[in-house]
Amino acid sequence: MITIVSGVPRSGTSLMMQMLAAGGLAPLADGQRAADASNPRGYFEWEKAKSLPREPYCIVEAEGKVVKIISSLLLSLPNTFAYKVIFMEWPLGEVVASQSALIQKLGKQGPALAPEAMERTLEAHLKQVKASLRLHPEMSVCWIGYHDTLQDPPRVCNTIQQFLSIPLNVTAMTAQVDLSLYRQRQPGRTLPAQGSLAD
């Protein structure tokens, strides 16, 4: 069994990795990408994941652990393993804004597409990924909303624990949720009530 955290970039995958690590799962991460202002608690990335299209069986290193694999690489995984996939979902307008903010902080060139076009591209990508996942019985998927995680982390953590069928430290997982790191809100969206974060 291999546990995967997936989603498009900047969709809350790092937060979920932090939560699962705090809950007791060993993360497969190499630390090559250091924490920064965009992800002050770290990215929890495994550089070798980028080689999955060429070396799919390198995923054996993740057996018994949790690893972050972005959505575009999910279907490069070999079907000889059983996977539990926690797929993070975040409103695409906020995802695009977060990606743009990260690119600016890194001092890199942004995408040529306008934000609305980027949203449409990501939406089409996610539809394709979801359709393809239905054809892969070796992958069990739990869809987790980023906003749901902020608004009711204990409920989300319990859902994940039931999905993975392993004991997790739900209290420690819940403590990883930091509302101050939710910085790319769409207009009109307010923060959840602080009382909803009680253990």
C-alpha positions in Angstrom: 0.0 0.0 0.0 1.3 3.4 -1.0 -0.4 6.6 0.2 -0.4 9.5 -2.2 -1.2 13.2 -1.8 -2.2 14.7 -5.1 -3.7 17.7 -6.8 -2.7 20.5 -9.1 0.3 22.6 -7.8 -0.7 25.1 -5.1 -3.9 23.2 -4.1 -3.1 22.4 -0.5 -0.9 19.3 -1.0 1.9 20.6 1.2 -0.6 21.3 4.0 -2.0 17.7 3.7 1.5 16.3 3.8 2.2 18.3 6.9 -1.0 17.0 8.5 -0.3 13.3 7.6 3.3 13.6 8.9 2.0 15.0 12.2 -0.6 12.3 12.3 2.1 9.6 12.2 2.7 8.7 8.6 6.3 8.7 7.4 6.7 11.2 4.5 8.9 10.3 1.5 10.5 13.7 0.9 14.1 14.7 0.1 14.2 18.3 1.4 15.8 19.6 -1.8 13.1 22.3 -2.0 13.6 24.3 1.2 10.8 26.0 3.0 10.2 29.6 2.0 7.7 32.5 2.5 5.1 30.7 0.3 5.4 27.4 2.2 7.0 28.3 5.6 6.5 24.7 6.9 8.1 23.1 3.8 7.0 21.6 0.5 7.5 17.9 1.4 8.5 17.1 -2.2 10.3 14.1 -3.6 12.4 15.2 -6.6 12.5 11.7 -8.0 8.7 11.8 -8.6 9.5 13.8 -11.8 11.1 10.7 -13.2 8.0 8.6 -12.9 7.1 8.7 -16.7 10.6 7.2 -17.4 11.1 5.1 -14.2 7.6 4.3 -12.9 8.9 1.6 -10.5 10.9 4.1 -8.4 7.6 4.5 -6.6 8.5 1.4 -4.6 10.5 3.7 -2.3 7.1 5.1 -1.1 5.8 1.7 0.1 4.4 2.1 3.6 4.9 5.9 3.4 3.1 9.0 2.1 4.4 10.9 -0.9 3.3 13.9 -2.9 2.6 13.3 -6.6 1.1 16.1 -8.6 -2.0 15.3 -10.6 -0.2 15.3 -14.0 2.1 12.4 -12.9 -0.6 10.2 -11.2 -1.2 8.1 -14.3 2.5 7.3 -14.6 2.2 5.1 -11.5 2.5 1.4 -12.3 -0.7 -0.7 -11.7 1.2 -3.3 -9.7 0.7 -1.5 -6.4 -2.4 -0.5 -4.4 -2.7 3.2 -3.8 -4.7 5.3 -1.5 -4.9 8.8 -3.1 -5.9 11.9 -1.1 -6.7 14.4 -3.8 -6.8 18.0 -2.8 -9.3 20.4 -4.4 -9.2 24.2 -4.2 -11.2 26.7 -6.2 -9.2 27.1 -9.4 -9.3 30.9 -9.3 -7.4 30.8 -6.0 -5.1 28.2 -7.3 -4.1 30.4 -10.3 -3.6 33.4 -8.0 -1.4 31.3 -5.6 0.6 30.0 -8.5 1.1 33.5 -9.9 2.2 34.8 -6.4 4.7 32.0 -6.1 6.2 32.7 -9.5 6.6 36.4 -8.7 8.3 35.6 -5.4 10.7 33.3 -7.2 11.4 36.0 -9.7 10.5 33.8 -12.7 8.6 34.5 -15.8 4.8 33.9 -15.4 2.6 31.9 -17.7 1.7 33.4 -21.1 -2.0 32.6 -20.5 -4.4 35.0 -18.9 -5.7 33.9 -15.5 -9.2 33.0 -17.0 -7.5 30.8 -19.6 -5.3 29.2 -17.0 -8.4 28.3 -15.0 -10.0 26.7 -18.1 -6.8 24.8 -18.8 -6.7 23.4 -15.2 -10.4 22.6 -15.3 -9.9 20.5 -18.4 -6.9 18.8 -16.9 -8.8 17.9 -13.8 -11.7 16.5 -15.8 -9.3 14.3 -17.7 -7.6 13.1 -14.6 -10.8 12.3 -12.8 -12.1 10.4 -15.8 -8.9 8.4 -16.1 -8.8 7.6 -12.4 -12.2 5.8 -12.7 -10.4 3.4 -15.0 -7.7 2.5 -12.5 -9.1 0.2 -9.8 -5.7 0.0 -8.0 -6.3 3.7 -7.0 -8.8 4.5 -4.3 -9.4 8.2 -4.1 -10.6 10.5 -1.3 -11.4 14.0 -2.5 -10.6 16.6 0.1 -11.6 20.3 -0.2 -9.0 22.8 0.9 -11.8 25.1 2.3 -13.3 22.1 4.1 -9.9 21.5 5.7 -9.8 25.0 7.0 -13.3 25.1 8.2 -13.6 21.8 10.0 -10.2 20.1 10.2 -11.2 17.5 12.8 -13.9 16.2 10.5 -11.6 16.1 7.5 -8.9 14.3 9.6 -11.4 11.7 10.7 -12.5 11.2 7.1 -8.9 10.6 6.1 -8.3 8.2 9.0 -11.3 6.2 8.0 -10.2 6.2 4.3 -6.7 5.1 5.1 -7.9 2.5 7.7 -5.0 3.3 10.0 -4.7 5.0 13.4 -3.7 8.6 13.1 -3.1 11.4 15.7 -6.1 13.5 14.6 -5.3 16.2 17.3 -1.8 16.7 15.9 -3.1 16.7 12.4 -5.7 19.4 13.2 -3.0 21.6 14.8 -1.2 21.9 11.5 -4.1 24.0 10.0 -3.0 27.7 10.1 -5.5 30.2 8.8 -2.9 32.9 8.4 -1.4 30.9 5.5 -4.7 31.2 3.5 -3.6 34.2 1.5 -5.2 33.9 -2.0 -8.9 34.2 -1.1 -11.4 35.0 -3.8 -13.3 38.3 -3.3 -16.1 37.9 -0.8 -14.7 34.7 0.8 -14.2 35.1 4.6 -12.2 33.0 6.9 -14.0 30.3 8.8 -15.0 31.0 12.4 -12.1 30.3 14.8 -14.4 28.1 16.9 -14.6 25.6 14.1 -10.9 24.8 14.7 -11.5 23.3 18.1 -10.2 19.8 18.6 
